[in-house]
Amino acid sequence: MNWLENFMSNTTFELKPHQSTDLVLREIWRTKDRLSAAYGHDVDRLFADARQRQKLSGHPVVNLQSKRRKTR
């Protein structure tokens, strides 16, 4: 049972103020590690796949680089 299942169950689950953030951060890190491992810890492969999925999604993509103005 993960922390969320435990939290959502009928049992009382009390956290100290810093523990709730720690649990969330641990879950974020765990997810990041799994995602990284899925691409052999290769950032270029991860972003190449993300760009490909972005193209296939059909959603409009905004490029903020082309919208920047020159500063005076």
N, C-alpha and C positions, 0 to 999 in steps of 0.2 A: 504494500500500500504506500503510495507516494504521499508527500505532505499535503497536497490538495485534497486527495481522497480522505485522508485523515481529518483534515480541517472541516470538510463537508459532511463527514459522518456524524452520527448522533452523539458521539463521545465529546466530552469537553476538551478543548484544545486551547490552552492559554499560551500566549507568546509574550515574551518581554519585548519592549519597544524596538530594540535593535534586531531581534530575532526574525521579525516578519520581513525586514529588508534582506537579511542574510538568506532566508529561504528563497526569496524571489531571485536574488542574485545568483544563488547556487543553481537554480533551475535555468536561468539565462545562460550561465557558463556551461552547464551540461548540454544545452541545446546548441550553443556555439561550437562546442567540442565535437558533437555528433555531426553537425553540418560540415565542419572543417575536415573531419576524418572521411566523410563521404566523397570529398574531392581531393583526397590524398594530401591534405594540408597545403594545397596549391591555390593561392588567391586568384591567379590568372584563370585557372579552370573554373573556379566558383563564379567569377564575374562574367566569363564567356557564356556560361550556362544561364546566368541571370539575364544577360543581354538577349540571348536567344529566346528565353521564355517571355521576355518583355515584347519582342517583335511578334511572337505568335499570339500574344494575349489579345491583340486588337484594340487595346486601350490607347488613348492618345498619350503621348509622352511629351513633357515640357522640357526644353533644354534651356536652363537658366543662363548658361554661358553665353549664348548668342543674344540674350536680352540685356546684358550689362552695358551700362553707359560708361564712357570715359570720364574720369574725374578731372576736374579743372585744376 
